[in-house]
Amino acid sequence: MPGSRNNSLKNPKMYEELRDDGASKEKAARISNAAAKRGKSAVGRKGGESGSYDDWSVADLRRRSKELGISGYSGKTKSQLVDLLRNQ
């Protein structure tokens, strides 16, 4: 299929399960491919602790939104930006 990225998925079943659970396409592909390559338990152990978006400044939240290619972030409040980033 032209334009389809599913051809490169290493674990399509896990990808679909993650999508059904609400993960973005990018996140589901990243996790399912990593699990297929290194094993589910290795991927689960790798996860680290990142800082909470609640502790970030509005400027940092906007910068992160821009890095991720999210549009429409400039007029949002801090809590709206946090929600946007957590659910992207």
N, C-alpha and C positions, 0 to 999 in steps of 0.2 A: 504494500500500500504506500503510495507516495505521501510523504510527510508524516508517516506513522513512526513513532519512536518505540513502539512495543516490540519491534523486531529485535531490539538489542536487550530485551529483558531476559535476565538469567533465571528468574523464578516468577513466571507470570501469575501463578496461583497466589503467592504471597502478595504480589503487587495488587491484585484485585481485592484481596482481603483488607489491605491497608487503605485502599481507596474507599472501600465500603465503610471503613471506620472513620473516614473523614480526612485522611492524609492527602496533601496536595499530590499532583502527578509527579513532580520532581522528588518530593520526599519519599513517596512510595517506591519509585524506581531506585533511588539511592539506597534505601534500606534493603529492598529485596535483592538487588544486585550484590550488595555487600554480604548479605546472609548466604547467598549462593556461593560466593567466592571463599568466605572465611568460616562459614558455619554460623547458625543462629546464636549459639551461646557466646561465641567470640564477639559478635556484633553487640550483643546485650551487655557484655562486660566493658566494652570500649566506651560506651556513653559516659560523658563527663558531666560535670556540674558547671553550667554557664551562669553568669550573673542574671539576675531577674531584670526584666525590662522595666519593672516598677522603680528600680534604682537608677535608671538612665535619665539623662536630661532630655528635654523635648528636642533639642538640636541633634543629639545623638540618635534619637528614635527616628527623626526625619532623615538623617544621613543613612541609617540602616535601611529604611524604606526605599530610598533612592538606590542603594547598592543592590537591593533585591528586585529592582525594576517595578516596584509597586507605584501606581499612579494615584493621584487624588489625596495625598497625605498632607499637603501644605496647610490646609485649613482645619485640620483635626486637632482636638485637645490631646493631652498626654494620655488619658485613659483610652481614648479612641485609637490612638497610635499603638498603644500596647495591645489592644484587642486585634487590631489589624495585623500586627506582626505575629502574634501568637496563632492566628487563624489563616495566615497566608498559604 
